[in-house]
Amino acid sequence: MLAGIGLFGLLDANSKLLSAGHEVWQVLLVRFATLLLVVFTIRALVPGWGGALTTRFPRLHAARSLVMLGSAICFFQAFRLLPLAEGYLVFFTSPFLVLALSAWLLKEAPPPVAWAWCAVGFAGVAIGLAPGLLGGGEAGGAPLLGYLYALGGTFCYSAVFTLNRQLRAEPGIGRVLVWPSLLGFAVMLPLGLTHWSPPSALTLAQMAGNGVIVGIATVCLAEAFRHATASRLAPFGYSGLVWSLTWDFAFWGRVPPLAMLAGAAVVVFACIMSERAAARRP
C-alpha cells in the first residue's frame, strides 16, 4: 500500500512537471499507449499473466473506465494549477464521497455520526484552502479552477472505488489495467495527435514513465487489498500527503502554509473517525 501510494505521488509530480510544456491529451496518450504495450508484452512473455480479459460485467467496466479517464484528466489539470499538497487536501475528501456514493448506489446506509465527521472533514478542507481562495494563492484566480478540477477528480476516483467494490467478484489485474487503458487510448488518440508538441527525448521518457508508474502502482494496490482489508489499509492512504509535501519542496521549493497543514490534520482525523464509524454500523 505504501509503495503504491508513493508511486501515485511520483506520477502526480511527474505529470505536473510535464504540464508546463505539454497538453493533457498528449501526455495521457503516451501514458495509455505505454501501459498497453507493457501489459501485452508481459502477457506475451508470461501467458495468462493478469488473468482473463473477458468480463461478466461489461457495463460496470465501461463505467469504471469512463470515471478513471475523468479522474486522470481532472487531476492533471488540477496539478497544473495547484501545488501538489493543496490538490491532495481536496483528494482526501474521497472517503466522504465514497460514503455518499455507497449510500446511493449500494444502498449502504452509514450511521449519522459518519456524516457528522464528513462535515468536520469538509471544514478542514475549508481551513486548508482558505489562503488560496481568499487571495493568498496564485494570481489571477487560477487556484479556484484548480480546486474545482481536484474536486472533479476526487469524485471520479470515489466512483472508481465504489465500482471496484461491485467488481470484487472478478479476480485478476488484467481487466483492471487493460479496459481503462484501451478507452483512454481511443479517446486520447485524436486529441493527442491534434495537440501534439514534439517532445525532447527526456520528456518522452517522462511521458512513457507515467505509463509504467501507474501500472506498477495499480498492481501494488491490488496486491495490498488482496492481503488486507480496506479498513486496515485506509490510514496508509494518507501517506500521500507526505509525498506531496516532499515533491512540492524538492521540485518547486514550496513550503506549505500553516493553515494548509492544520486543515490537512483535521481532514485526516475526520476521515479516520468517519471510516471507523461506518465500519461499526449494524
C-alpha distance (Angstrom), angle and dihedral (degrees) to the residues before:
residue distance angle dihedral
M1 . . .
L2 3.80 . .
A3 3.81 91.5 .
G4 3.80 91.6 49.9
I5 3.80 93.9 48.5
G6 3.80 90.7 47.0
L7 3.81 91.4 51.2
F8 3.80 92.0 49.7
G9 3.81 87.9 51.6
L10 3.81 89.0 52.7
L11 3.82 89.2 48.0
D12 3.81 90.9 54.7
A13 3.80 93.0 46.8
N14 3.81 91.9 48.7
S15 3.82 90.9 47.5
K16 3.80 90.5 51.1
L17 3.81 89.9 52.9
L18 3.81 90.4 49.7
S19 3.80 93.2 47.3
A20 3.79 90.6 69.2
G21 3.80 91.6 72.6
H22 3.79 109.3 13.9
E23 3.79 138.2 53.7
V24 3.78 122.2 -112.9
W25 3.82 91.9 -113.9
Q26 3.80 94.2 60.6
V27 3.80 94.6 43.4
L28 3.80 93.1 49.4
L29 3.81 92.7 44.4
V30 3.81 91.3 58.7
R31 3.81 90.8 41.9
F32 3.81 94.4 54.2
A33 3.80 93.2 41.6
T34 3.81 91.1 51.8
L35 3.80 93.2 47.4
L36 3.81 92.1 50.8
L37 3.80 91.0 47.4
V38 3.81 91.8 50.5
V39 3.81 94.6 46.6
F40 3.79 95.7 48.2
T41 3.81 91.4 43.7
I42 3.81 90.1 54.5
R43 3.81 90.9 46.4
A44 3.82 89.5 51.4
L45 3.81 91.2 51.4
V46 3.82 95.0 39.4
P47 3.82 107.2 31.2
G48 3.78 112.5 -140.3
W49 3.81 95.1 14.9
G50 3.78 110.4 158.7
G51 3.80 94.2 18.4
A52 3.78 129.6 -103.1
L53 3.79 120.9 -19.8
T54 3.80 95.1 -151.3
T55 3.78 117.7 93.8
R56 3.78 141.1 -160.5
F57 3.81 90.0 -147.9
P58 3.82 107.6 54.5
R59 3.81 94.0 156.3
L60 3.79 93.0 53.4
H61 3.80 91.0 48.1
A62 3.81 90.5 48.4
A63 3.80 91.1 51.0
R64 3.80 91.0 45.9
S65 3.81 91.1 50.3
L66 3.81 91.8 50.8
V67 3.79 95.6 50.8
M68 3.82 91.1 43.7
L69 3.79 88.8 55.4
G70 3.80 89.9 48.0
S71 3.79 90.1 50.3
A72 3.82 92.6 50.8
I73 3.82 93.0 49.5
C74 3.81 95.1 44.7
F75 3.80 96.0 48.0
F76 3.80 92.3 46.6
Q77 3.80 90.2 53.5
A78 3.81 91.9 42.7
F79 3.79 94.2 53.6
R80 3.80 90.4 46.2
L81 3.82 86.3 65.9
L82 3.81 104.5 27.4
P83 3.79 138.7 53.5
L84 3.79 110.1 -103.9
A85 3.80 93.8 -113.9
E86 3.82 93.1 55.6
G87 3.80 91.2 49.6
Y88 3.79 90.3 49.8
L89 3.79 90.7 50.7
V90 3.81 89.0 60.4
F91 3.81 90.2 43.0
F92 3.81 91.4 56.9
T93 3.80 88.8 70.0
S94 3.81 86.7 73.3
P95 3.86 94.9 100.4
F96 3.80 88.9 58.4
L97 3.81 91.9 50.9
V98 3.81 90.0 46.7
L99 3.81 88.5 55.3
A100 3.80 90.4 52.5
L101 3.81 94.2 45.6
S102 3.81 91.8 46.2
A103 3.79 90.5 51.7
W104 3.81 90.0 49.5
L105 3.81 103.0 38.7
L106 3.81 104.2 23.1
K107 3.82 96.3 33.2
E108 3.81 90.7 -127.2
A109 3.79 107.8 151.1
P110 3.83 112.1 -154.1
P111 3.82 117.7 -153.5
P112 3.82 119.2 -96.0
V113 3.81 91.4 -107.8
A114 3.82 89.3 63.0
W115 3.80 89.6 56.5
A116 3.80 89.5 48.5
W117 3.80 90.4 56.2
C118 3.80 88.2 49.0
A119 3.80 88.8 59.7
V120 3.81 90.1 49.6
G121 3.80 89.9 50.5
F122 3.79 93.9 52.7
A123 3.80 88.4 48.2
G124 3.81 86.7 56.5
V125 3.81 89.5 52.6
A126 3.80 89.4 51.7
I127 3.82 90.3 51.9
G128 3.79 92.8 48.6
L129 3.79 96.4 45.9
A130 3.81 97.2 40.0
P131 3.83 95.4 96.8
G132 3.81 92.0 54.7
L133 3.80 95.3 41.9
L134 3.81 92.1 47.7
G135 3.78 94.2 51.2
G136 3.77 102.3 -86.7
G137 3.79 93.9 110.5
E138 3.78 133.6 64.6
A139 3.80 118.9 -26.5
G140 3.75 126.1 -101.9
G141 3.78 99.0 36.7
A142 3.81 92.2 -79.7
P143 3.82 94.4 137.0
L144 3.83 92.9 64.1
L145 3.79 90.4 58.0
G146 3.79 88.8 44.6
Y147 3.81 91.0 52.9
L148 3.81 90.6 49.9
Y149 3.81 90.6 51.4
A150 3.80 89.9 48.3
L151 3.81 90.9 50.0
G152 3.81 90.7 49.3
G153 3.80 90.6 49.7
T154 3.79 90.8 48.2
F155 3.81 91.5 51.5
C156 3.81 90.3 50.6
Y157 3.80 91.6 47.4
S158 3.82 90.1 50.2
A159 3.80 89.3 51.8
V160 3.83 89.1 51.5
F161 3.80 89.9 52.4
T162 3.81 91.3 49.9
L163 3.81 92.3 48.1
N164 3.81 90.2 48.2
R165 3.79 88.2 60.9
Q166 3.80 90.1 53.2
L167 3.82 89.7 50.0
R168 3.80 96.8 46.3
A169 3.83 90.4 107.8
E170 3.82 88.8 69.8
P171 3.82 111.8 76.3
G172 3.80 124.6 -159.4
I173 3.79 135.3 69.8
G174 3.81 97.5 -123.8
R175 3.79 97.6 84.2
V176 3.80 91.4 43.6
L177 3.81 91.1 57.3
V178 3.79 104.1 32.7
W179 3.81 106.6 46.1
P180 3.84 97.7 50.5
S181 3.81 89.5 43.9
L182 3.81 92.7 51.0
L183 3.79 91.9 50.8
G184 3.80 91.8 44.6
F185 3.79 92.1 49.5
A186 3.82 92.4 48.5
V187 3.81 92.7 49.9
M188 3.80 96.0 41.2
L189 3.82 96.9 45.3
P190 3.84 98.4 79.4
L191 3.81 93.2 33.7
G192 3.78 93.9 45.9
L193 3.79 94.0 48.7
T194 3.81 91.0 47.0
H195 3.82 92.1 52.2
W196 3.81 96.0 34.8
S197 3.79 115.4 147.4
P198 3.83 114.5 -172.5
P199 3.82 105.6 -107.8
S200 3.77 126.7 -150.1
A201 3.80 117.8 -114.5
L202 3.81 89.8 -100.9
T203 3.80 93.3 49.0
L204 3.80 92.0 48.3
A205 3.80 88.8 51.0
Q206 3.82 88.9 51.4
M207 3.82 90.7 51.8
A208 3.80 92.2 48.2
G209 3.80 89.3 44.8
N210 3.79 88.9 60.5
G211 3.80 89.3 61.8
V212 3.80 92.0 51.4
I213 3.81 92.8 44.7
V214 3.79 95.4 50.5
G215 3.81 91.3 47.1
I216 3.81 93.9 51.8
A217 3.81 91.7 43.0
T218 3.81 91.6 52.1
V219 3.80 91.2 50.2
C220 3.82 90.4 48.7
L221 3.81 92.5 53.2
A222 3.81 92.2 45.2
E223 3.81 89.7 52.8
A224 3.80 90.6 46.7
F225 3.80 92.4 55.2
R226 3.81 89.7 45.6
H227 3.80 90.6 59.5
A228 3.81 102.2 36.5
T229 3.80 141.2 24.0
A230 3.80 124.1 -96.2
S231 3.81 91.6 -114.4
R232 3.80 90.6 53.3
L233 3.81 92.9 49.4
A234 3.81 100.7 38.5
P235 3.84 97.4 86.4
F236 3.82 90.4 55.5
G237 3.80 88.5 63.1
Y238 3.79 89.4 73.2
S239 3.80 89.5 67.3
G240 3.81 82.7 84.6
L241 3.81 87.6 79.9
V242 3.81 90.4 60.2
W243 3.81 90.5 51.2
S244 3.80 93.0 47.1
L245 3.81 91.5 51.2
T246 3.80 90.1 46.9
W247 3.82 95.3 51.1
D248 3.82 92.4 42.1
F249 3.81 89.6 57.2
A250 3.82 97.2 37.8
F251 3.82 97.5 49.8
W252 3.80 104.7 24.3
G253 3.81 104.8 20.1
R254 3.81 91.7 -123.6
V255 3.80 120.5 159.0
P256 3.83 112.6 -164.7
P257 3.81 117.9 -121.2
L258 3.78 117.6 -112.9
A259 3.83 90.8 -112.3
M260 3.79 90.4 60.0
L261 3.81 92.6 49.8
A262 3.81 91.2 46.8
G263 3.79 91.5 49.4
A264 3.81 91.0 48.0
A265 3.81 90.9 52.5
V266 3.82 90.7 52.1
V267 3.83 92.2 47.4
V268 3.81 94.8 48.8
F269 3.82 92.3 46.8
A270 3.82 91.9 47.5
C271 3.82 91.5 47.9
I272 3.79 92.4 52.5
M273 3.82 92.9 47.0
S274 3.80 92.2 45.8
E275 3.81 91.8 50.8
R276 3.81 90.9 48.6
A277 3.80 90.8 50.0
A278 3.80 91.6 48.9
A279 3.80 91.6 48.4
R280 3.82 90.4 55.2
R281 3.81 94.2 54.5
P282 3.84 113.3 124.9
